[in-house]
Amino acid sequence: MNSSRHPLGKILLGAVVTSLLGCSGNTRPINEGHLPLSQRFDQNSGTIAVVPNQLEQPQLSLASRRSKAATGAAKGAAGGAAGSLLVGCGTGLSGGPFGLLIGCGLGVLAAPFAMVGGAISGADRADVYWSTHDISLLLGAKELLETGLEDHSPQLAVSREVVSWLRSRVDDEVILRSYQGAIEDSVPEELLARVVEIRLTMFGLVVAGEFDESDEDPSVSLIVGVAADTYFVSGDEFVYETTGHWEYLGNSLKYSKVLANKQRFFEKEIGAAADAIARLIVE
């Protein structure tokens, strides 16, 4: 049976499509816009050095993230249900009175599914409000994040991924250099015109919803912020420019589970952040 020609097929197809609209996931890396590294350097012009700045660390942070999800979801659900009815009844018109009756009926049946899809879409599009809090208000958070920095070095993880992505995109040699307090001390003079410095700008936990000091086990996500600077020679001067800034918000987990499996938590979340951010830096 060809659903594009049969009235009932078109009714069902329209209802299903309407119920699924908006059910797409969020992309967590946030890119503020930049010229990708794979396009920034001239090809076949020498070695590119990537340097993770592990000496300058950001202040560890605790924040909460809430949205108008209830309002957004309600509006989305209403829109999804209305859309389902309109598609069902509208499509049924092509089948005459009998088709109209069946079309509206199927639209009503599909409305709950459309409401779910619309609610998800509405929640995703809702405005998000951020609040910062004293990190000491969440017991053990400061020590947890210090462990993440010391044992898993987000800057180094991102730098390694940048090297890997660059090697797959350019023909030039790409190397990883350790940071020695200044770029001039970290890279040989002949490489100073083609340097990428990776800096950590944010490292913290984000509580889902309103922050409640009495809640000892909130749902939290790791947030990682990274900036990339490129260095070049202009006349007699050695200068740099920030090419972009990115933030990665990880998966939400109960705080007690994070504490119980902190090494695994950081290994997984920092690894995911490094891959996602490095890909955006390069491409």
N, C-alpha and C positions, 0 to 999 in steps of 0.2 A: 504494500500500500504506500503510495507516495504522499507524505504528510504535507507537502507544499501545495497539493491540489485538493485534498480531502478536507472539508470544513472542520471535522472533529480533530483531524491531525493538526490543523493550523491552530485550533483552540488550545489543544494540549501543549503544543510547542510554544505558543505565546505565553501560556501560564508558567511553564517551566523556566523560560528565559527571564520573565519578569521576577520570578522568585529568586533567581541567582544573581541578578544585577547588584553590583556593589559588594559582593562577597569576595573581596580581594584583600590580601595581606598588606601590611604596611612595610615599606622599605626603611630599615632602621638607620643605615648610614645617612648622615645629613651633609650634603655637599653645598658649600656656599658659592661655588663657581670658580673656575680656574682654567688655566691652560694646561692640559695634561702633560706630565713629564715626557711622555713618549713623543710629544710634539714640540716641547720647549727646547730641547737640545738638537743641534744640527747633527745629522747622521754622519758616521765615520769621521768624527772630529776628535777622537781621543777617549780616554777612560772616564767613566762617570763614577764618582765616589759618593756613597750613601753613608751618612754619619748619624747614629742615634745619640742625641744629647741626653745622657743618663745622669748628669750632674744637677741640672735644673729641674726640680720636681714641683708640680702644682700643689696648692693646699688641698688636702683631702676634704671631700665634701659630702654632705648629707642633704638631700632635697626630697620634696614630695611632688607628685605629679597627679593632678586631678583634672577632670574635664566635665563639660556639660553633657556627659554621655547619656544621662537619663532623658534630657530634653532632645538631644540629637537622635537617640534611639527611638523615642516616641514619634518624632516627626518622620523618621525613616520608615518605621513600621506602618504608619498611616499612609505614607506615600506608596509603600510596597503593596498594601492591601488595595488601595484605590487603583493602582496600576494594573493589578491582577484583574479586577472587575472590569476596567475599561478594555483591556486586551481581550478578555473572555467575551464580553458582550459585543464589542466592536467586531471581533472576528466572526462571531455567530451570525451577524447580519448577512454575511455572504451566503448563509445557508437557509435564508428565509425565516419565517416565524419559528419553525421547529429548531433551526440552528441557533436562533437568538435565545430561545429558552434554554437549550443545552449549554450554549456558550456562557450565559450568565451564571448558570448553575455550576459549571466547572470553574468559573472565575471565583465564585464563593468558596468552593472546595480548595482552590489553590491559594486563597488569600492568606491563611495562616503561614504557609511556606514563604510567601512573598513578604509577610510581615517580619519573619525572621531575617530574610536577606536584607530588607530595608533597614531593620534595626541595626544590623552589623554595619551597613554602609553609613547610617546616620551617626553611629558612635565613632566610627573612624574619622568622620569629617568634623567632629565636635571641636570647639576651641579648647586648648589645653592651657592650664594654669600651673606655673611652677612656683614653689616656695622653698627657700633655703632654711636650714635649721642647724643648730649647734650639734656637731657630730657626737659630742659626749652624751647626748640625749638617747642614743641607741647604744646600749651596752655592748662593748667589744667591737664596735664598728671601726674605730680608728686603728686598733691593732690588726683587725682583719685586712683592711686596705693596705697597711704597711707591709703585711705579709705578701700581698699581691704584687706590690712594687718591688720588693726585695727578691722574691723567688721567681717572678715571671716577667719582669721588665717589659711593660707595654711598648716603650720606645724601640727596644731591640726587636721585639716580635714584629712590629709594623715595618721596621727597616729591613728585616730579612725578607718579608713578603714583597716590599718595594723592589728589592734587588731581584727577586724571582720574577716578578711581573715585568720589570724593565728588560731583563735578559730575554724574555719571550717576545718583546716588542721592538727592540732596537738591535742593531748589528754591533754596536760598540761594546767594549768590555765594561762590565759593571762590577764594582768591588764594594765591600763593606769595611769601613774604617771605624775604630773606636774613638770616642770623643776624649780629648785631652785638655779641656778647659777653654779652648778657642779653636775655631775652624782652622786658622793658620797653623796651629800646632798639631792638628789632627791629620792633615793631608799634605803630601809633598807639594812643593811650590808649583810644579808643572801641572798639577791637577786642580789648582784652585779655581779655574774658570768653569769647572763642571762638577759642582758639589751640591748635594741635597742633604739638608739637615732636618731630622725628624725630631720634633719637640712634643712633649706631653703637656697639654693645656688644661686637662680636666681628668680627675680620677675619683670616683665616688659611688655612693649608693643612692638610688632613687626609690622612695617608698610609693607604692601604688595607692592612690586615693588620699584622703585627708590624713595628715600626720597626727598620731595619738601617742603622747608620751607614755601612757599606761600600757600600750600594746607592746609586749616584749617579743612578739613573733609576727611582725608585719610581712607582707609580700614585698620583696625588694628586687631591683635590677641593677646591674653594673653599668655605669656610664663611663665611656672613655672618649676624651677629646684630644685630637692631634692636629698640629700645624706642621706644614712643610715649607721650608725656606730654601731657595736656590741662590747660590753664590756665583758671582761672575766678576771679571775684571773690566773696569771702565777707565780707560786712560791709565793713570798711575794709581787709581784707587781700587780697592777690593771691597765690593759692595754686595748687598743681598736684597732680596725681595721675598715677601711671604706669598707663596703661590696659592694657598688655600687653607681652610680650616674645616675639620670634619668631626662629627660626634656620632658615637655608636651607643645605642641603648639596647642592652641585652634582654634576655628572657627573664620573666618574673618568677621568683621562687620564694618559698617561705624562708625567713631569716634563719630559723633553726636548722634547716637543711643545708643552707650555705655554710653555716658554722661547722656542721658535722662533716662536710665534704669540701672544705675550702680549697684544697689543692686541686681537686678535680674541677671545682667551680671556676677557678681562675684559669686553669689550663684550657677549659672549653670556651669560656666567654672571651678571654683575651685573644685566644686563637681565632675565634670567629670575628672579633673586632678588627684584628690585624689584617686578615684576608680581605674583609669588606672595604676597609679604609684604604689599604694599599692599592686595591684594584681601581678605586676612584681617583687616587692620587696619580696613578700612571696613565689611566685611560681617560 
